[in-house]
Amino acid sequence: MSALMELEKTWQDWLKHNLARGVPSNKLAASLFEKGWIDAAYELIHKSNSNLQIPYIDISHNHIKLMDREVSLAFTCHKPFIAVINNFLSPEECQALIDDADSKLKASRVVNPEDGTFVEHHARTSTSTGYQRGEIPVIKNIENRISELVHWPVENGEGLQVLRYEDGGEYRPHFDFFDPAKKSSSVVTKKGGQRLGTFLMYLSDVDAGGSTRFPNLNFEVRPKMGTALYFANTDLNGQIDKLTLHAGTPVTEGVKYLATKWLREKPYV
Ligand SMILES: O=C(O)CCC(=O)C(=O)O
Protein backbone atom coordinates (compact mmCIF):
# COMPACT_ATOMS: atom_id res chain seq x y z
CA MET A 1 0.00 0.00 0.00
CA SER A 2 1.49 3.35 -1.02
CA ALA A 3 0.82 6.29 1.31
CA LEU A 4 1.86 8.68 -1.46
CA MET A 5 -0.75 7.24 -3.82
CA GLU A 6 -3.38 7.83 -1.13
CA LEU A 7 -2.74 11.58 -1.14
CA GLU A 8 -5.36 13.79 -2.76
CA LYS A 9 -4.68 14.59 -6.40
CA THR A 10 -3.91 18.25 -5.66
CA TRP A 11 -1.11 17.13 -3.33
CA GLN A 12 0.18 14.61 -5.80
CA ASP A 13 0.30 17.36 -8.44
CA TRP A 14 2.03 19.67 -5.97
CA LEU A 15 4.66 17.01 -5.35
CA LYS A 16 5.23 16.34 -9.06
CA HIS A 17 5.53 20.05 -9.78
CA ASN A 18 8.05 20.71 -7.01
CA LEU A 19 10.12 17.61 -7.71
CA ALA A 20 10.29 18.65 -11.35
CA ARG A 21 11.62 22.08 -10.39
CA GLY A 22 14.29 20.47 -8.23
CA VAL A 23 13.04 21.09 -4.70
CA PRO A 24 14.88 18.60 -2.43
CA SER A 25 12.63 15.72 -1.36
CA ASN A 26 13.43 16.22 2.31
CA LYS A 27 11.90 19.71 2.15
CA LEU A 28 8.78 18.40 0.44
CA ALA A 29 8.63 15.60 3.00
CA ALA A 30 8.79 18.26 5.74
CA SER A 31 5.54 19.76 4.41
CA LEU A 32 3.85 16.35 4.30
CA PHE A 33 5.10 15.71 7.81
CA GLU A 34 3.64 18.97 9.11
CA LYS A 35 0.28 17.96 7.65
CA GLY A 36 0.50 14.76 9.70
CA TRP A 37 1.08 12.51 6.68
CA ILE A 38 4.04 10.78 8.25
CA ASP A 39 3.97 7.58 6.18
CA ALA A 40 3.77 9.59 2.96
CA ALA A 41 6.69 11.77 4.11
CA TYR A 42 8.87 8.72 4.80
CA GLU A 43 7.83 7.05 1.57
CA LEU A 44 8.85 10.13 -0.37
CA ILE A 45 12.22 10.15 1.37
CA HIS A 46 12.78 6.45 0.76
CA LYS A 47 11.92 6.79 -2.91
CA SER A 48 14.24 9.74 -3.52
CA ASN A 49 17.86 8.94 -4.06
CA SER A 50 19.50 11.79 -5.79
CA ASN A 51 17.87 14.89 -4.41
CA LEU A 52 18.00 14.25 -0.67
CA GLN A 53 20.11 16.53 1.48
CA ILE A 54 19.92 14.47 4.65
CA PRO A 55 20.92 10.97 5.78
CA TYR A 56 17.98 8.62 6.37
CA ILE A 57 17.23 5.12 7.56
CA ASP A 58 14.59 3.10 5.75
CA ILE A 59 12.14 2.37 8.55
CA SER A 60 9.59 0.64 6.33
CA HIS A 61 10.72 -2.76 7.68
CA ASN A 62 11.69 -3.82 11.19
CA HIS A 63 14.66 -5.82 10.00
CA ILE A 64 17.17 -4.42 7.56
CA LYS A 65 19.48 -6.63 5.52
CA LEU A 66 22.75 -4.83 4.96
CA MET A 67 25.55 -6.19 2.79
CA ASP A 68 27.36 -7.90 5.65
CA ARG A 69 24.83 -7.99 8.49
CA GLU A 70 21.13 -8.05 9.33
CA VAL A 71 20.16 -5.42 11.89
CA SER A 72 16.82 -4.62 13.49
CA LEU A 73 15.06 -1.48 14.55
CA ALA A 74 14.13 -1.58 18.23
CA PHE A 75 12.81 1.97 18.56
CA THR A 76 12.11 4.92 16.28
CA CYS A 77 11.05 8.50 16.97
CA HIS A 78 9.95 10.86 14.22
CA LYS A 79 10.77 14.34 15.50
CA PRO A 80 13.65 14.49 15.94
CA PHE A 81 14.40 11.40 13.94
CA ILE A 82 15.91 8.79 16.29
CA ALA A 83 16.49 5.07 15.79
CA VAL A 84 17.84 2.40 18.09
CA ILE A 85 19.38 -0.36 16.01
CA ASN A 86 19.99 -3.79 17.51
CA ASN A 87 22.74 -6.13 16.38
CA PHE A 88 24.64 -3.40 14.57
CA LEU A 89 28.07 -4.62 15.70
CA SER A 90 29.22 -8.14 16.50
CA PRO A 91 30.82 -8.83 19.91
CA GLU A 92 34.12 -9.41 18.06
CA GLU A 93 33.95 -5.97 16.42
CA CYS A 94 33.22 -4.33 19.77
CA GLN A 95 36.17 -6.11 21.36
CA ALA A 96 38.49 -5.27 18.43
CA LEU A 97 37.69 -1.56 18.82
CA ILE A 98 38.20 -1.69 22.58
CA ASP A 99 41.50 -3.57 22.23
CA ASP A 100 42.83 -1.14 19.67
CA ALA A 101 41.70 1.99 21.50
CA ASP A 102 42.58 1.09 25.09
CA SER A 103 46.27 1.99 24.99
CA LYS A 104 45.64 5.24 23.07
CA LEU A 105 43.00 6.88 25.27
CA LYS A 106 43.47 10.46 26.46
CA ALA A 107 41.15 12.97 28.19
CA SER A 108 38.22 13.77 25.87
CA ARG A 109 37.77 17.30 24.57
CA VAL A 110 34.85 19.47 23.43
CA VAL A 111 34.56 22.27 20.89
CA ASN A 112 35.14 25.71 22.43
CA PRO A 113 32.13 27.78 21.24
CA GLU A 114 34.24 30.95 21.21
CA ASP A 115 36.89 29.94 18.71
CA GLY A 116 36.20 26.37 17.53
CA THR A 117 39.31 24.90 19.16
CA PHE A 118 39.14 21.58 21.07
CA VAL A 119 39.52 21.87 24.83
CA GLU A 120 39.21 19.63 27.89
CA HIS A 121 36.05 20.41 29.88
CA HIS A 122 34.48 19.19 33.15
CA ALA A 123 31.24 18.47 31.24
CA ARG A 124 32.92 15.58 29.39
CA THR A 125 34.79 13.28 31.73
CA SER A 126 35.68 10.33 29.54
CA THR A 127 38.87 9.35 27.82
CA SER A 128 38.89 8.87 24.06
CA THR A 129 40.87 8.40 20.92
CA GLY A 130 40.14 9.41 17.35
CA TYR A 131 40.77 7.53 14.11
CA GLN A 132 41.19 8.46 10.49
CA ARG A 133 38.46 7.13 8.22
CA GLY A 134 39.26 3.54 7.28
CA GLU A 135 42.33 3.54 9.53
CA ILE A 136 42.00 -0.14 10.45
CA PRO A 137 39.96 -2.86 8.71
CA VAL A 138 37.31 -3.16 11.44
CA ILE A 139 36.65 0.59 11.23
CA LYS A 140 36.48 0.50 7.44
CA ASN A 141 33.80 -2.23 7.61
CA ILE A 142 31.81 -0.35 10.23
CA GLU A 143 31.96 2.90 8.26
CA ASN A 144 30.70 1.14 5.15
CA ARG A 145 27.88 -0.41 7.17
CA ILE A 146 26.86 2.94 8.64
CA SER A 147 26.94 4.50 5.18
CA GLU A 148 24.70 1.78 3.77
CA LEU A 149 22.24 2.03 6.67
CA VAL A 150 21.90 5.82 6.68
CA HIS A 151 22.27 6.29 2.91
CA TRP A 152 25.07 8.81 3.31
CA PRO A 153 28.56 8.79 1.79
CA VAL A 154 31.46 7.47 3.87
CA GLU A 155 33.38 10.61 2.82
CA ASN A 156 30.93 12.80 4.74
CA GLY A 157 31.78 11.10 8.03
CA GLU A 158 34.20 12.42 10.61
CA GLY A 159 36.74 9.91 11.86
CA LEU A 160 35.42 7.41 14.39
CA GLN A 161 36.04 8.15 18.07
CA VAL A 162 36.19 5.48 20.77
CA LEU A 163 35.38 6.60 24.32
CA ARG A 164 35.78 4.99 27.71
CA TYR A 165 33.73 6.16 30.70
CA GLU A 166 34.74 4.89 34.13
CA ASP A 167 32.88 5.26 37.42
CA GLY A 168 31.23 8.72 37.44
CA GLY A 169 32.27 9.42 33.83
CA GLU A 170 29.67 11.38 31.89
CA TYR A 171 28.98 13.83 29.09
CA ARG A 172 26.64 16.53 30.35
CA PRO A 173 23.72 17.72 28.16
CA HIS A 174 24.92 19.21 24.91
CA PHE A 175 24.14 19.48 21.22
CA ASP A 176 26.18 17.87 18.47
CA PHE A 177 25.16 20.35 15.76
CA PHE A 178 27.08 23.57 15.29
CA ASP A 179 24.83 26.45 16.24
CA PRO A 180 24.94 29.08 13.46
CA ALA A 181 24.42 31.73 16.18
CA LYS A 182 27.75 30.84 17.82
CA LYS A 183 31.01 32.56 16.87
CA SER A 184 32.83 29.26 16.29
CA SER A 185 30.28 27.98 13.76
CA SER A 186 32.03 29.36 10.68
CA VAL A 187 35.33 27.80 11.81
CA VAL A 188 34.01 24.32 12.58
CA THR A 189 31.78 24.06 9.52
CA LYS A 190 34.51 25.15 7.09
CA LYS A 191 35.44 21.51 6.68
CA GLY A 192 32.35 19.40 5.90
CA GLY A 193 29.56 21.78 6.86
CA GLN A 194 26.93 21.00 9.50
CA ARG A 195 26.89 17.82 11.61
CA LEU A 196 23.62 16.41 10.31
CA GLY A 197 23.58 13.17 12.24
CA THR A 198 25.12 11.36 15.20
CA PHE A 199 25.74 7.62 15.15
CA LEU A 200 26.63 6.10 18.53
CA MET A 201 27.62 2.46 19.04
CA TYR A 202 27.71 0.86 22.47
CA LEU A 203 30.74 -1.40 22.70
CA SER A 204 30.13 -2.78 26.20
CA ASP A 205 27.32 -3.69 28.53
CA VAL A 206 27.27 -1.42 31.57
CA ASP A 207 25.97 -2.61 34.96
CA ALA A 208 24.47 0.72 36.04
CA GLY A 209 24.17 4.23 34.62
CA GLY A 210 25.76 5.33 31.35
CA SER A 211 22.58 5.72 29.34
CA THR A 212 22.23 8.28 26.57
CA ARG A 213 19.53 10.63 27.80
CA PHE A 214 17.44 13.14 25.82
CA PRO A 215 16.23 15.54 28.55
CA ASN A 216 13.84 17.43 26.25
CA LEU A 217 12.20 14.21 25.15
CA ASN A 218 12.14 12.43 28.50
CA PHE A 219 13.69 9.20 27.41
CA GLU A 220 17.00 7.46 27.51
CA VAL A 221 18.73 4.60 25.73
CA ARG A 222 20.54 2.10 27.91
CA PRO A 223 23.93 0.88 26.72
CA LYS A 224 23.98 -2.64 25.32
CA MET A 225 26.96 -4.13 23.54
CA GLY A 226 26.50 -4.07 19.76
CA THR A 227 23.48 -1.74 19.77
CA ALA A 228 23.60 1.56 17.86
CA LEU A 229 21.72 4.80 18.34
CA TYR A 230 21.26 7.21 15.46
CA PHE A 231 19.72 10.65 15.67
CA ALA A 232 19.34 13.50 13.20
CA ASN A 233 20.66 16.78 14.55
CA THR A 234 18.64 18.75 12.03
CA ASP A 235 15.02 18.50 10.96
CA LEU A 236 13.78 17.59 7.50
CA ASN A 237 14.35 21.17 6.38
CA GLY A 238 17.96 21.00 7.51
CA GLN A 239 17.41 23.35 10.48
CA ILE A 240 19.14 22.58 13.78
CA ASP A 241 16.81 20.81 16.19
CA LYS A 242 17.15 21.71 19.87
CA LEU A 243 15.11 18.68 20.87
CA THR A 244 18.30 16.70 20.22
CA LEU A 245 19.84 17.92 23.47
CA HIS A 246 21.44 14.77 24.88
CA ALA A 247 23.79 13.53 27.55
CA GLY A 248 25.81 10.49 28.52
CA THR A 249 24.64 9.99 32.11
CA PRO A 250 27.23 9.07 34.76
CA VAL A 251 28.36 5.47 34.83
CA THR A 252 27.70 4.20 38.35
CA GLU A 253 28.85 0.59 37.99
CA GLY A 254 31.06 -0.93 35.33
CA VAL A 255 32.86 0.63 32.37
CA LYS A 256 31.18 2.07 29.29
CA TYR A 257 32.87 1.96 25.90
CA LEU A 258 31.25 3.85 23.09
CA ALA A 259 32.12 4.59 19.46
CA THR A 260 30.91 7.85 17.96
CA LYS A 261 30.58 8.85 14.34
CA TRP A 262 29.36 12.26 13.25
CA LEU A 263 27.92 12.68 9.78
CA ARG A 264 28.55 15.94 7.98
CA GLU A 265 26.61 17.74 5.31
CA LYS A 266 29.49 17.61 2.80
CA PRO A 267 32.66 15.56 2.34
CA TYR A 268 34.86 15.89 5.40
CA VAL A 269 38.43 16.08 4.20
O1 LIG B 1 27.92 8.80 26.06
C1 LIG B 1 26.85 8.92 25.50
O2 LIG B 1 25.95 8.10 25.65
C2 LIG B 1 26.59 10.12 24.65
C3 LIG B 1 27.79 10.54 23.86
C4 LIG B 1 27.58 11.84 23.21
O3 LIG B 1 26.71 12.57 23.56
C5 LIG B 1 28.41 12.29 22.12
O4 LIG B 1 29.44 11.67 21.86
O5 LIG B 1 28.03 13.31 21.49
The ligand as an SDF file (V2000), in Angstrom:
LIG
                    3D

 10  9  0  0  0  0  0  0  0  0999 V2000
   27.9230    8.8040   26.0610 O   0  0  0  0  0  0  0  0  0  0  0  0
   26.8530    8.9240   25.5030 C   0  0  0  0  0  0  0  0  0  0  0  0
   25.9520    8.0960   25.6500 O   0  0  0  0  0  0  0  0  0  0  0  0
   26.5860   10.1190   24.6520 C   0  0  0  0  0  0  0  0  0  0  0  0
   27.7880   10.5380   23.8590 C   0  0  0  0  0  0  0  0  0  0  0  0
   27.5790   11.8450   23.2130 C   0  0  0  0  0  0  0  0  0  0  0  0
   26.7070   12.5690   23.5580 O   0  0  0  0  0  0  0  0  0  0  0  0
   28.4110   12.2920   22.1230 C   0  0  0  0  0  0  0  0  0  0  0  0
   29.4420   11.6710   21.8570 O   0  0  0  0  0  0  0  0  0  0  0  0
   28.0320   13.3090   21.4930 O   0  0  0  0  0  0  0  0  0  0  0  0
  1  2  2  0
  2  3  1  0
  2  4  1  0
  4  5  1  0
  5  6  1  0
  6  7  2  0
  6  8  1  0
  8  9  2  0
  8 10  1  0
M  END
$$$$
